[in-house]
């Protein structure tokens, strides 16, 4: 399995616009069966920061989701982001709450 944590910071006062721009990513998830978890969070103490958590079955599923996101978003986020996204790719060690219990 492949997990991804991404933090995106909008220009001051534009966090809501950033969230709205990211919501269409959820529309194509049914076409990505290798991505059982895809969560968008708004930081409670910084309304201009959003955090994604994604879990993918394998590298192939991760690449498919990444390609779909790039295709869907294009350059729409460029004007909203105050800085480049911080992306961390992880290897899950143990899971709770998903079928299978562990990778």
C-alpha positions in Angstrom: 0.0 0.0 0.0 1.0 3.6 -0.6 -0.2 6.5 1.7 0.1 10.1 0.8 -0.1 13.1 3.0 -0.2 16.5 1.3 -0.4 20.0 2.9 -1.5 22.9 0.7 -1.4 26.5 1.8 -3.5 29.1 0.1 -2.8 32.8 -0.1 -4.2 34.5 3.0 -8.0 34.6 3.0 -8.3 32.1 0.0 -8.6 28.8 1.9 -12.2 28.4 1.1 -11.5 28.9 -2.6 -8.7 26.3 -2.4 -11.1 23.8 -0.8 -13.7 24.5 -3.4 -11.2 24.0 -6.2 -10.2 20.6 -4.8 -13.7 19.1 -4.2 -14.1 18.1 -7.9 -11.4 15.5 -7.3 -13.9 13.4 -5.5 -16.1 13.1 -8.5 -13.8 10.6 -10.3 -13.0 8.4 -7.3 -15.4 5.6 -8.3 -13.2 5.1 -11.3 -10.2 4.5 -9.1 -11.0 1.3 -7.2 -7.4 1.1 -5.9 -7.9 4.2 -3.7 -10.0 3.1 -0.7 -9.3 6.3 1.3 -9.2 9.9 0.0 -9.8 12.6 2.6 -9.6 16.3 2.4 -9.2 18.2 5.7 -9.3 21.9 6.5 -6.8 22.8 9.3 -8.8 24.0 12.3 -6.2 26.6 13.4 -5.3 27.9 9.9 -8.3 28.3 7.5 -5.9 28.8 4.6 -4.3 25.3 5.0 -5.8 22.0 3.7 -4.4 18.6 4.2 -5.1 15.5 2.0 -4.7 11.9 3.2 -4.8 9.2 0.6 -4.4 5.5 0.8 -3.7 3.5 -2.4 -3.6 -0.3 -2.9 -0.3 -0.1 -4.6 2.1 2.1 -6.7 0.0 1.6 -9.8 -3.2 2.9 -8.0 -1.3 5.8 -6.6 0.0 6.8 -10.1 -3.5 6.5 -11.6 -4.9 8.8 -8.9 -2.1 11.2 -9.2 -2.5 11.4 -13.0 -6.3 11.8 -12.6 -5.8 14.7 -10.2 -3.3 16.4 -12.4 -5.6 16.1 -15.4 -8.6 17.3 -13.4 -6.9 20.3 -11.8 -4.5 21.4 -14.5 -3.1 24.8 -13.4 -6.2 26.0 -11.5 -4.5 25.8 -8.1 -1.4 27.9 -9.1 -3.0 31.3 -8.4 -4.5 30.0 -5.1 -1.3 28.5 -3.6 1.0 30.6 -1.4 3.8 28.0 -1.8 4.4 24.6 -3.4 2.5 21.7 -1.7 4.3 19.7 0.9 3.9 16.0 -0.1 5.0 13.0 1.9 4.7 9.5 0.5 4.5 6.8 3.2 4.4 3.0 3.6 1.6 2.1 6.0 2.8 -0.2 8.8 -0.6 -1.0 10.4 -4.2 0.1 9.6 -7.4 0.2 11.6 -10.9 0.6 10.3 -10.4 -0.8 6.8 -11.1 -4.3 5.5 -8.0 -6.3 5.9 -6.6 -4.6 9.0 -3.1 -4.3 7.7 -1.2 -3.9 4.4 
